[in-house]
Amino acid sequence: MLITFGKFSTLTETYYNALTMINTDTASVWNTCLKEIELEVSKANFSTWFRHTSLVKEDAGIITVGVPNEFVRDWLLNKYNKLITKVLLNALENNVRGVEYVIVKHDMKPKTDENGGLSMMSTPSRELPLADLYINKEDNLNPRYTFDSFIVGPFNELGYAAAQAIIARPGQSYNPFFIYGNTGLGKTHLIQAIGNTIKIKHPAKKVHYITLEKFAMDYINAVHNNKANTFKEKYRKYDVLIIDDIQFISKMEKTQEELFHLFNAFYENGKQIVFSSDKHPNYITGLEARLHSRFSQGMIVDISEPDFESRVAILRAKAANHQNFITPEIISAIAESVEGNIRELEGSLNSVVCHAELKGRVPSIADVKNLLKNNVRPKKNVSVAEVVKIVAGFYSIEENLIYDKTRRKEIVKARQMIMYILREMFNVSYPLIGQKLGGKDHTTVIHSCEKIKNDLKHDPTIVSELEQLKIMFK
């Protein structure tokens, strides 16, 4: 069953009319979903996050859920989107392409029911949601992903700089552009911002964003329906193609072949291709050599976890609407406690904001730390032997040579990298590092760490090697 509403001339009319047309069937569907959700979450969380929600409309498989404010919208999107999508899929017999959340404020008015009794009904106020919640169905780009809301720091500045060069000269600078990094670090924001900005600066160019999963399904369906040529024509008409989560192409032989030919067509015609992945192409298992070669001929850039200053800047931007409750001291406390990705930062900030709004006061630093203790990821424990094994394997060196006193250049480099990783990533003390690596003096360890630090400032090979090694420890 699908719940459909007519199309209207303006966004405001669309939402207002859609909301007033909500019928008993729609309410029944959402009530069914809420009952299933209630079984999955705690009573307190259900009351806090789902009590004032509603099912607003369905449009071509996109389900719009109404929420009372921006805070609830962000929380549902970040914390409960998978659960909500799952129950909607069950309720609507898998006819769901995605879920969007819009802010809907209601005024409670009395209504006479069919038996003559009075009940309360909610009618929407005209403080309706912003247009940027709509995903453009022509190019799949979400307009809210722009560079205006993109925080730039040392962790992503190279990717940002490359993106600006691509926007200035699509298809000529850094083609293809391949960006990788762990989940929640802003890759999708960056690549969609590229698409949205190119649309503005180069309006004649056709831009298209798609996930690898959707691209693969399009191809499979086209082959199944004997429409392979239609598929080729569809994708070759674009001037900029952005493919997200390319790592899932692993072992998809036919899809890899089609992407290879599509890539060649784009490249030969000076059209831009952008990829994102959670890992470097070197570590996408089952990736054909010819595709790996294509990925590598442009620019490969990583996004790492944000440093402290960047975390502060991100939190400031996201806390802009909550200045009555979130002080600079609270932002610093969150930034110090949460060293993970941007989503984890935002989730922690939302927890603190929720606590503050429920209590009606600015939380103390002790309150903040207490709230965050269950949100902070425990730091991964790793043995020195594990680090030695991984780094030695990366450089194709026998592990036992790391512990020897040899001064062979390649052994010294690997040993220094091990010392740096143990110190910077896992906070192992200098004396312990020296002790574990063949009884070296702690001053030798300090010198080795400083050597790598200095090399990282001017040697792109060392930068690339370290970033690849970091991925192997996550």
Secondary structure, 3 states (H helix, E strand, C coil): CCCCCCCCCCHHHHHHHHHHCCCHHHHHHHHHHHHHHHHHCCHHHHHHHHCCCEEEEEECCEEEEEECCHHHHHHHHHHHHHHHHHHHHHHCCCCCCEEEEEECCEEEEEEECCCCCEEEEEEECCCCCCHHHCCCCCCCCCCCCCHHHCCCCCCCHHHHHHHHHHHHCCCCCCCCEEEECCCCCCHHHHHHHHHHHHHHHCCCCCEEEEEHHHHHHHHHHHHHCCCHHHHHHHHHCCCEEEEECHHHHCCCHHHHHHHHHHHHHHHHCCCEEEEEECCCHHHCCCCCHHHHHHHHCCEEEECCCCCHHHHHHHHHHHCHHHCCCCCHHHHHHHHHHCCCCHHHHHHHHHHHHHHHHHHCCCCCHHHHHHHHCCCCCCCCCCCHHHHHHHHHHHCCCCHHHHHCCCCCHHHHHHHHHHHHHHHHCCCCCHHHHHHHCCCCCHHHHHHHHHHHHHHHHHCHHHHHHHHHHHHHCC
